Amino acid sequence: MIPTNDHRLSPRRTRRYRCRTAEYEARSVLREMAFPVVIRSTDPAFPGSLVAWSPAGVVHVFSVVSTRRAIAGVAEAASLFSGEIADLRGIPRATGASVNLWIRSGHKSWHLYRVFPGGIAETGVPDVA
């Protein structure tokens, strides 16, 4: 008899727009931006996809998702990914740290958002310092 694992996957890991390809692309971008350590999370209980440390030791959390839909702006991103945003809001953060939502739209377009306790805001790349 083969032993089985009764552990069930989180619904977050079965959503259709979680894309490992996008996560690996985002990891490469962060490494090119001089983040010395970037790890990909495989823990289904953790809402982030990537955790990156700046050279100063500040932690930045990234949730990387993918969709085929075109994203018109912050309001549409907040509507499409409201569950992810709600999960990300609960992550505690130290001074200088950030929690981010990166959305790959189509195959080449990226939309970058910073997640705050009260909502999200469009942003560029996070500060490396």
C-alpha positions as CSV (number, residue, x, y, z in Angstrom):
1,M,0.0,0.0,0.0
2,I,1.3,3.5,-0.9
3,P,1.0,6.0,1.9
4,T,-1.1,9.1,1.0
5,N,-1.0,12.6,2.2
6,D,-4.3,13.9,3.4
7,H,-3.1,17.5,3.2
8,R,-5.3,19.6,0.9
9,L,-4.0,22.4,-1.2
10,S,-5.1,25.9,-0.5
11,P,-7.5,27.4,-3.0
12,R,-4.8,30.0,-3.6
13,R,-2.6,27.4,-5.3
14,T,-5.4,26.1,-7.5
15,R,-6.5,29.5,-8.9
16,R,-6.1,29.6,-12.7
17,Y,-4.0,32.7,-12.8
18,R,-1.1,31.5,-10.6
19,C,1.7,31.1,-13.2
20,R,5.1,29.8,-12.4
21,T,6.5,31.2,-15.6
22,A,5.5,34.7,-14.4
23,E,7.0,34.0,-11.0
24,Y,10.4,33.0,-12.5
25,E,10.3,36.1,-14.8
26,A,9.7,38.3,-11.7
27,R,12.4,36.6,-9.8
28,S,14.9,37.3,-12.7
29,V,13.8,41.0,-12.7
30,L,14.3,41.3,-9.0
31,R,17.8,39.7,-9.2
32,E,18.7,42.1,-12.0
33,M,17.6,45.0,-9.8
34,A,20.4,44.0,-7.3
35,F,18.3,42.2,-4.8
36,P,20.9,39.8,-3.5
37,V,18.5,37.2,-2.2
38,V,15.1,36.3,-3.9
39,I,13.3,33.1,-3.0
40,R,10.2,31.6,-4.4
41,S,7.6,30.5,-1.8
42,T,6.0,27.1,-2.2
43,D,4.1,27.3,1.1
44,P,0.3,27.2,0.3
45,A,-0.5,29.1,3.5
46,F,1.7,32.1,2.6
47,P,0.0,34.7,0.3
48,G,3.3,35.8,-1.4
49,S,5.0,34.2,-4.3
50,L,8.5,35.7,-3.8
51,V,10.4,37.1,-0.9
52,A,13.3,39.4,-1.7
53,W,15.9,41.0,0.6
54,S,17.5,44.3,-0.3
55,P,21.2,44.9,0.2
56,A,20.3,46.7,3.5
57,G,18.4,43.7,4.7
58,V,14.9,45.0,4.2
59,V,12.3,42.4,3.3
60,H,9.9,42.8,0.3
61,V,7.1,40.4,-0.4
62,F,5.7,39.9,-3.9
63,S,2.6,38.1,-5.0
64,V,3.0,37.4,-8.7
65,V,-0.2,36.6,-10.7
66,S,-1.0,36.2,-14.3
67,T,-4.1,36.9,-16.4
68,R,-4.8,37.0,-20.1
69,R,-7.1,40.0,-19.6
70,A,-5.9,43.5,-20.2
71,I,-5.8,45.5,-17.0
72,A,-7.1,49.1,-17.3
73,G,-5.9,50.4,-14.0
74,V,-5.9,50.1,-10.2
75,A,-9.6,49.7,-9.9
76,E,-9.8,46.8,-12.3
77,A,-6.7,45.1,-10.7
78,A,-8.3,45.5,-7.2
79,S,-11.5,44.0,-8.5
80,L,-9.9,41.0,-10.3
81,F,-7.5,40.2,-7.5
82,S,-9.5,41.2,-4.4
83,G,-8.8,37.9,-2.7
84,E,-5.0,38.1,-3.1
85,I,-5.0,41.8,-2.0
86,A,-7.0,40.9,1.1
87,D,-4.5,38.2,2.0
88,L,-1.5,40.4,1.3
89,R,-2.9,43.2,3.6
90,G,-2.5,40.9,6.5
91,I,1.3,40.5,6.1
92,P,3.1,42.4,8.9
93,R,5.8,44.7,7.6
94,A,8.7,46.6,9.2
95,T,9.8,50.1,8.4
96,G,11.0,50.3,4.8
97,A,9.5,46.9,3.9
98,S,6.9,46.5,1.2
99,V,4.2,44.1,0.1
100,N,3.6,44.1,-3.6
101,L,1.2,42.7,-6.2
102,W,2.8,42.1,-9.7
103,I,0.3,41.2,-12.4
104,R,1.5,39.9,-15.7
105,S,-1.2,40.7,-18.3
106,G,-1.0,38.9,-21.5
107,H,2.6,37.7,-22.3
108,K,4.6,40.9,-22.0
109,S,2.8,43.6,-20.0
110,W,3.4,44.0,-16.3
111,H,1.4,46.0,-13.8
112,L,3.1,46.7,-10.5
113,Y,1.1,47.6,-7.3
114,R,2.1,48.3,-3.7
115,V,-0.3,46.8,-1.2
116,F,-1.1,48.9,1.9
117,P,-3.4,48.1,4.8
118,G,-6.1,50.3,3.2
119,G,-5.8,49.3,-0.5
120,I,-3.3,49.3,-3.4
121,A,-1.4,51.9,-5.4
122,E,0.3,51.7,-8.7
123,T,4.0,51.8,-8.3
124,G,7.3,51.3,-10.1
125,V,9.9,48.9,-8.9
126,P,10.6,48.8,-5.2
127,D,13.6,50.7,-3.7
128,V,16.6,48.5,-3.4
129,A,18.2,50.5,-0.6
